[in-house]
């Protein structure tokens, strides 16, 4: 009852004040008829609060988002399935689903006739131009009486997530020179079994099949070594995205960082559809692997999800620790922001360890409207095949120009 009284609306409090005033005036003026009117006006919100506060309703909510993974700028539909599992009918329901600001305004619904066993579905549309993993919910429910005198609030605890991936641009097929790892123009070939030349060894790990022990190598190394079958003709590509906060300019979806993420997503999707094993590496050497089977569908969703939640890092310079790990050979495409002198040794190391170093250098100063310049000339001087990209430049022509430079074997 206390909660119901606290839920009195402005109209309900006005009825209480009017009823008390009418009763007091009736007593002072000696008007019994006015007393009855005052008692009626005073009792109406109190009785309503009592009935609404004692009602025991149980609402069940199932929220679905279709699809759960969309590209920036695409719409998704949220469906709310509500069921009254209690025996007591409820009054008018005022629903408000909590959504992030990036997905739009909060949707509100008014539902009436909520009886026992009642079921209703409502839906609304959300769309975001900003990538990320957005949480939808919880649902706020307000129950009110037909007169609007009392309003009680309830909240569901369940939430649902919608992942918005970066925008991707279709890229034209261009020639990409390869290395001994098979990262060239030819499509990758996988072998179910390896020949004697394909066999490499590694140290024995607990759980390895003893039938894979390579006894000749074990005798030479003095410890158990097991066979590891390689697939040397499977094309590999590493996408390096510069996500340093200090290397980019601008805010929101129009910032150079968001452009770099979109470029990385477009290039990664393009290479994955061409059969490459694509690996994403960020400026702090964090890795996100996306390996493809030749006979499987090329699903780029895991990589796009990683790019959707990619956040700027506070590291001061590029980190190339990933070069010391196995499987880094092949094609490398670096999407870079502002480059400093401290990055030159790392870039030289990346260039020297890569058969085909490609770079898309963003002219980050152009995002602030000031004249500047990209790092493409500096990268070309170090042996990279590099092109510049500004905020008004289209990606596909820059990608074609990069392919032309690869085919010509020049860096400028």
Secondary structure as UniProt FT lines:
FT   HELIX           2..6
FT   HELIX           10..29
FT   HELIX           32..54
FT   STRAND          59..66
FT   STRAND          69..71
FT   TURN            72..73
FT   STRAND          75..84
FT   STRAND          92..97
FT   HELIX           101..103
FT   STRAND          108..111
FT   TURN            116..117
FT   STRAND          119..127
FT   STRAND          132..136
FT   STRAND          139..144
FT   TURN            146..147
FT   STRAND          150..155
FT   STRAND          160..165
FT   TURN            180..181
FT   HELIX           196..198
FT   STRAND          199..203
FT   TURN            206..207
FT   HELIX           210..212
FT   HELIX           215..221
FT   STRAND          225..229
FT   TURN            232..233
FT   STRAND          236..241
FT   HELIX           245..247
FT   HELIX           252..254
FT   HELIX           256..273
FT   TURN            274..275
FT   STRAND          277..282
FT   TURN            283..284
FT   STRAND          287..290
FT   TURN            294..295
FT   HELIX           301..308
FT   HELIX           321..324
FT   TURN            326..327
FT   STRAND          331..336
FT   HELIX           341..343
FT   HELIX           344..352
FT   STRAND          356..362
FT   HELIX           364..368
FT   HELIX           376..381
FT   TURN            382..383
FT   STRAND          385..389
FT   TURN            391..392
FT   HELIX           395..408
//
